[in-house]
Amino acid sequence: MKRAHRTAHARIWTVLGLLLPLAFLTILALRQTPPADRPAVLIEAPADGAAAEAMQ
């Protein structure tokens, strides 16, 4: 009975040792980047007053 227990224990830890890192890496690969990691887009005022008047 001890030998069966050791075999089951070894198989369980082998499966966990393979699946857990694989699941972790898959989650990291599928994770979307949060908005803070994206480059900022600057909104600038018009260079001349004519463009501002045309918008009104």
PyMOL commands that set and color helices and strands:
alter all, ss='L'
color gray80, all
select helices_A, chain A and resi 2-30+35-37+49-55
alter helices_A, ss='H'
color red, helices_A
deselect
rebuild
show_as cartoon
